Amino acid sequence: MDPEMVFVDITSFAMKLNKFTHWTVDPRVKEEVEKTCFKYFMRFPEGKLNMPNKMIAALLRFYENVEEHFVFGDTKIDLGLEDVMYITGLPIDGKQISGIEPKDPIDTIVNHLAVSPVEANDLLLYHNGKKSHDICLKSLEDKFKNIAVTEENVNSHVKAYLLFLLGNLLFTTSSFDSVSAIYLPFLEVHDIDSYAWGEAVLATLKVSMNKVRQGNKTLNGFAYLLLVFAFERFKCLRKIFELNILPSQFPLMLGWVNLTFKTFKVRSLMPSMTTCYEKLREMTDEDVDLLPYKRDGLEVELPDQFKRQSWMVYAKVYTICFNNIAKHPVHICWKQLGLERGHVRKSFGNFKRINLQERGPEKDKDWRKFNPFYTNCNTRWTKRNMFLIKKDVIAHEPLVNYVQV
C-alpha cells in the first residue's frame, strides 16, 4: 500500500519537557551531568514545549513502516543516525542499550539509587490497582527533592535525575509518568558516554512511529527529534512557519527550540494537517535537503567524539533499545549521505522481518538473546563495522559492546 494512503492522527506526545525542566537540579548534580552526553538536555528552556501535532501526523502519512523510511514519490529519506548525532548530541556508536530485564526491579533500584527495599517499592507505579515494574516519575522526583545532596549520595542523585530525564524525554511511554528501572545500570557517570544512547533513542522513536502508523494516537519517545529532522530536511515545512534562518550551534535541537519555542505557543500559528500534507505531497527533489548538515559553520561545531563516530552513519544495522528494534536502511537512503551509486556496496546483510516482543515480568529476560530475531539484531550490532554500505570506509576505533554478567 502507498504509505500516504493511511490516515494518521496524533492526539498527544508522551514527551514532557515541562515536567523535566520543573526539577531544579542541585549544582553538585549538575556538575556531574555536565560531564556526560546528557548535558545538552539541561539547556532546554523551562516551560511546556507545544508540538505541531498536525504537521507531525501529516509527515507520518509518508512513512513506509516496513522498510522504515519516508517516501515522497521517487525520493526516499530516512530519519537516521546522522540526524540523531547532529540534532541530539548523543553518541551513535558504543555499547548497545540492552541486556537483562530482571523479574523484580527492587534490587536494581536499591543498588543504584541507594534506597531501602521499602523505599524502592514505594517508587513503583500503580497500574490497574497493582504495582507495576516501572518507576513513577513523580514519586522519583518527590523522593530525591527531599533528600539533601551530599558527597556520599551525589551519585544516586545523578542517576535519579538522569532516569527522570529518560522517562520524560527520551524513553517516554503512553503511561506519561513512568520509566523502567532497567536503564539504571547504564547511568554511571564515568561510563555513560560509552553507550550508544543515540541509536537507542532512534529505535524507541521509530517503533512508536510504526505504531502511530498502525492507529496509535500517542507518539512515544523523543518526538522533538522527529520535528527537528522535518525542519532540517523539508524546506516546505520551514516555509509554513517562516523559518528562514537555520541554527548552527551543536546540537541542533537547542538552536531549533530557541527559534520555535514562542511560535509554537500561539495555537493560531499552527498549520492544519491538510496544509502540511499538501505541501509534502507536492514536494519536488529540490524541496528536500539531502545534505542539511553540510552548511557553513556546522561541521566545525561537531565535537571530536562525533567525528570519530561518523563512520556509523553508513552502518546497515538494527538500532536497539532492549525490546525496541528498528532498521537503519542506509542501503535505500544512501543519497542523503552524499553518496553516488558507485560508492555503495551491493546488496548484503539483508534485514529480517521485524518481530518485536513486549517487555514483561518473565524471570531475568536477556533481550540480547531473547529469541533468534533479537540474537541476530544484537549480533549484527557487535559486528557493525562489517555492515558499512560505503566502500572503503573504515571504523577507526576498536568496537565496544555491552557485556552484562
C-alpha positions in Angstrom: 0.0 0.0 0.0 1.2 3.5 -0.8 2.2 4.9 2.6 0.3 8.1 2.3 -3.0 6.3 1.8 -3.1 5.5 5.5 -4.6 8.3 7.7 -2.6 9.2 10.8 -3.9 11.1 13.8 -1.8 12.2 16.8 -3.6 13.5 19.8 -0.7 13.5 22.3 3.0 13.3 22.7 4.4 11.3 25.6 7.5 13.6 25.8 7.0 16.1 28.6 9.7 18.8 28.6 7.9 21.0 31.2 8.0 18.1 33.7 11.7 17.6 33.1 12.6 21.2 33.4 10.5 21.5 36.5 13.1 19.6 38.5 15.6 22.3 39.8 18.8 20.4 39.7 21.3 20.7 42.6 24.6 22.4 41.5 26.6 19.3 42.5 24.4 17.1 40.4 24.5 19.5 37.5 28.3 19.4 37.7 28.3 15.6 37.3 25.7 15.6 34.5 27.8 18.2 32.6 30.5 15.5 32.3 28.1 13.4 30.2 26.4 13.4 26.8 23.1 14.4 28.5 24.4 17.8 29.4 22.7 19.4 26.4 19.2 18.5 27.7 19.7 20.6 30.8 19.9 23.6 28.4 16.3 23.4 27.2 14.2 26.4 28.3 11.7 25.9 31.1 8.0 25.6 30.2 5.8 23.5 28.1 7.0 22.7 24.6 4.0 22.7 22.3 4.3 20.4 19.3 2.6 20.9 15.9 0.8 17.6 16.1 -1.0 18.1 12.8 2.3 18.6 11.0 3.9 15.5 12.5 0.8 13.5 11.7 0.9 14.6 8.1 4.6 13.7 7.9 4.0 10.2 9.2 1.5 9.6 6.4 4.5 9.3 4.2 6.4 6.9 6.5 6.8 3.4 5.0 6.7 1.2 8.1 8.1 -2.0 6.5 11.5 -0.6 5.3 11.1 2.2 7.9 11.8 5.4 5.9 9.9 8.2 4.4 8.7 8.1 0.7 7.9 11.1 -1.3 7.3 10.0 -4.9 10.7 8.6 -6.0 12.5 10.2 -3.1 13.3 8.2 0.0 14.5 9.8 3.2 15.4 8.2 6.5 15.5 9.6 10.0 18.9 8.1 10.6 21.9 8.1 12.9 23.4 11.1 11.2 20.3 13.1 12.1 20.4 11.8 15.6 24.1 12.8 16.0 23.6 16.4 14.8 20.3 17.0 16.4 20.7 15.5 19.9 24.4 15.3 20.6 24.0 11.8 21.8 26.6 9.0 20.9 25.6 6.9 17.9 28.3 4.3 18.5 29.2 2.3 21.5 27.7 -0.4 23.7 24.1 -1.2 22.9 21.3 -0.3 25.4 20.2 -3.9 26.0 20.7 -6.7 28.5 18.8 -8.4 31.3 15.4 -7.3 32.4 15.0 -8.6 35.9 11.8 -10.1 37.1 11.8 -7.9 40.2 13.3 -4.4 39.9 13.6 -3.8 43.6 17.3 -4.9 43.8 18.2 -2.8 40.9 16.6 0.3 42.4 18.2 -0.4 45.8 21.6 -0.9 44.4 21.6 2.2 42.1 19.5 4.7 44.0 20.8 3.9 47.5 17.3 3.5 49.0 15.9 0.8 51.2 13.7 -2.1 49.7 10.6 -0.4 51.2 11.5 2.9 49.7 12.2 1.2 46.3 8.8 -0.4 46.4 7.2 2.9 47.1 8.7 4.3 43.9 6.9 1.8 41.7 3.9 2.9 39.7 0.4 1.5 40.4 -1.3 0.2 37.3 -4.9 -1.0 37.5 -4.6 -1.3 41.2 -1.4 -3.3 41.1 2.3 -2.4 41.4 4.0 -2.3 38.1 7.6 -2.9 37.3 8.2 0.7 36.3 9.2 3.7 38.5 6.7 6.5 38.9 8.4 9.7 37.7 6.5 11.9 40.2 7.4 9.7 43.1 11.1 9.7 41.9 11.2 13.5 41.8 9.4 13.9 45.2 11.7 11.4 46.8 15.0 12.9 45.7 14.0 16.5 46.1 13.5 15.7 49.8 17.0 14.1 50.2 19.8 16.6 50.7 22.7 16.1 48.2 25.9 15.1 49.9 29.3 13.9 48.8 28.3 10.4 49.7 25.0 10.3 47.9 25.6 12.5 44.9 26.0 9.5 42.6 22.5 8.2 43.4 21.1 11.7 42.9 22.7 11.9 39.4 21.2 8.6 38.5 17.7 9.6 39.7 17.9 12.9 37.7 19.1 11.1 34.6 16.4 8.5 34.9 13.9 11.3 35.3 15.3 12.8 32.0 15.0 9.4 30.2 11.4 8.9 31.4 10.2 12.4 30.5 12.0 13.0 27.2 13.8 10.1 25.6 12.1 6.8 26.5 8.7 8.1 27.2 5.7 5.8 27.4 1.9 6.1 26.9 1.6 6.0 30.7 3.0 9.6 30.7 4.5 9.1 34.2 6.8 6.1 34.4 10.2 4.9 33.4 11.8 1.4 33.6 14.4 0.7 36.2 16.3 -1.3 33.5 18.2 1.8 32.5 19.8 2.4 35.9 22.9 0.2 35.3 23.8 2.3 32.3 23.9 5.6 34.2 27.3 5.5 35.9 28.9 8.9 35.1 32.3 7.5 34.4 30.9 5.1 31.8 27.8 6.7 30.5 29.2 8.1 27.2 30.4 4.6 26.2 26.8 3.6 25.3 25.1 4.3 22.0 22.3 6.4 23.5 21.5 8.0 20.2 20.7 4.7 18.5 18.6 3.7 21.4 16.6 6.9 21.2 16.2 6.3 17.4 15.0 2.7 18.0 12.4 3.8 20.6 11.1 6.6 18.4 10.9 4.6 15.2 9.0 1.8 17.0 6.4 4.3 18.1 6.3 5.9 14.7 5.3 2.5 13.3 2.6 2.1 16.0 1.2 5.5 15.1 1.0 4.4 11.5 -1.0 1.4 12.7 -3.5 3.6 14.6 -2.0 4.6 17.9 -2.7 8.3 18.7 0.2 8.9 21.1 3.7 9.3 19.8 6.2 7.9 22.4 9.9 8.6 22.6 11.8 11.8 21.8 9.3 13.3 19.4 11.3 16.6 19.2 14.0 14.6 17.2 11.4 14.0 14.5 10.3 17.6 14.5 13.8 19.0 14.0 14.5 16.3 11.4 11.4 17.6 9.5 12.6 21.2 9.6 16.2 20.3 8.6 15.1 18.1 5.7 11.9 19.6 4.2 12.0 23.2 3.1 8.2 23.4 2.6 7.7 22.8 6.3 10.1 25.6 7.2 8.3 27.9 4.9 4.9 27.3 6.6 6.4 28.7 9.8 8.5 31.3 8.0 11.7 29.8 9.4 14.3 31.4 7.2 17.3 31.2 9.4 18.9 27.8 10.2 20.6 27.3 13.6 24.3 26.4 13.5 25.0 25.5 17.1 25.6 21.9 18.1 23.4 20.1 18.9 20.8 21.5 16.6 17.9 20.8 18.9 18.9 23.7 21.1 19.0 26.2 18.2 15.7 25.0 16.9 13.9 25.2 20.3 15.1 28.8 20.5 13.7 29.5 17.1 10.3 27.9 17.6 9.5 28.0 21.3 7.4 31.1 21.2 5.9 30.4 17.8 4.6 27.0 19.0 2.9 28.6 21.9 0.5 30.5 19.6 -2.1 28.0 18.5 -3.4 30.2 15.7 0.0 29.8 14.0 -0.2 26.0 14.0 -0.9 24.7 10.5 -3.7 22.3 9.6 -3.0 18.7 8.7 -4.3 19.4 5.2 -1.9 22.3 4.6 1.1 20.2 5.8 0.0 17.1 3.9 -0.5 19.0 0.6 2.9 20.8 0.9 4.6 17.4 1.5 2.7 15.7 -1.3 3.7 18.4 -3.8 7.4 18.4 -2.9 9.9 18.1 -5.6 13.5 16.9 -5.2 14.6 20.5 -4.9 12.4 20.9 -1.8 14.2 18.1 0.0 17.5 19.0 1.7 19.6 15.9 1.3 22.7 17.3 2.9 21.5 19.7 5.6 24.5 19.2 7.9 27.0 20.4 5.3 26.0 24.0 5.7 28.7 26.6 6.6 29.9 26.5 10.2 28.0 23.4 11.4 30.7 20.8 10.7 33.2 22.9 12.6 31.0 22.7 15.6 31.0 18.8 15.6 33.0 17.7 18.7 35.8 15.2 18.1 33.9 12.5 19.8 31.4 12.5 17.0 33.9 13.0 14.3 35.4 9.6 15.4 31.9 8.1 15.3 30.9 9.5 11.9 31.5 6.1 10.2 28.4 4.8 11.9 26.1 6.8 9.6 26.9 4.2 6.9 26.1 1.2 9.1 23.3 -1.1 7.8 22.3 -2.2 11.3 19.3 -2.6 13.6 19.1 0.2 16.2 18.4 -1.3 19.6 16.9 -0.3 23.0 16.1 -3.6 24.8 12.9 -4.9 23.2 12.6 -2.0 20.7 14.3 -2.7 17.4 14.3 -0.6 14.2 16.0 -0.7 10.9 18.7 1.7 9.7 18.0 1.5 6.0 21.1 3.3 4.6 21.2 0.8 1.7 18.0 2.5 0.5 18.6 6.1 1.6 22.2 6.5 0.6 21.8 9.7 -1.3 21.3 11.7 1.9 24.7 10.5 3.0 26.3 12.3 0.0 27.0 9.0 -1.9 26.8 8.2 -5.5 25.6 4.7 -6.6 29.1 3.7 -7.4 30.2 4.4 -3.7 27.6 1.9 -2.3 28.3 -1.7 -1.7 25.9 -4.1 -3.4 23.2 -5.8 -1.5 24.4 -7.6 1.6 23.2 -8.4 5.1 19.5 -8.4 4.3 17.3 -7.2 7.1 15.0 -9.8 8.7 11.3 -9.0 9.3 10.9 -7.0 12.5 9.2 -9.2 15.1 9.0 -7.3 18.4 8.1 -8.6 21.8 6.7 -6.6 24.7 8.6 -6.2 27.9 7.1 -8.3 30.8 7.8 -9.9 34.1 9.4 -13.1 32.9 12.3 -14.1 35.0 15.6 -12.4 34.1 14.9 -12.0 30.4 18.0 -11.2 28.4 16.9 -9.1 25.4 20.3 -9.6 23.6 19.4 -13.2 23.0 15.7 -13.5 23.9 15.0 -15.3 20.6 16.7 -15.8 17.3 15.5 -12.4 16.0 16.9 -10.5 18.9 20.1 -12.5 18.9 20.5 -11.6 15.2 20.0 -7.9 15.8 22.4 -7.7 18.7 25.0 -9.8 16.9 24.9 -7.5 13.9 25.4 -4.6 16.3 28.5 -6.2 17.8 29.9 -6.6 14.3 28.6 -3.3 12.9 31.9 -2.4 11.3 31.3 -5.2 8.8 27.9 -3.8 7.6 29.1 -0.4 6.2 27.5 0.4 2.9 30.1 2.9 1.8 33.0 1.3 0.0 36.5 1.8 1.6 35.2 3.5 4.8 36.9 2.2 8.0 35.9 2.2 11.6 38.9 3.8 13.2 38.3 2.8 16.8 38.1 -0.6 18.5 34.4 -1.6 18.9 32.9 -1.7 22.4 29.9 -3.9 23.1 27.8 -4.4 26.2 28.6 -7.3 28.5 26.4 -7.9 31.4 27.1 -10.6 34.0 
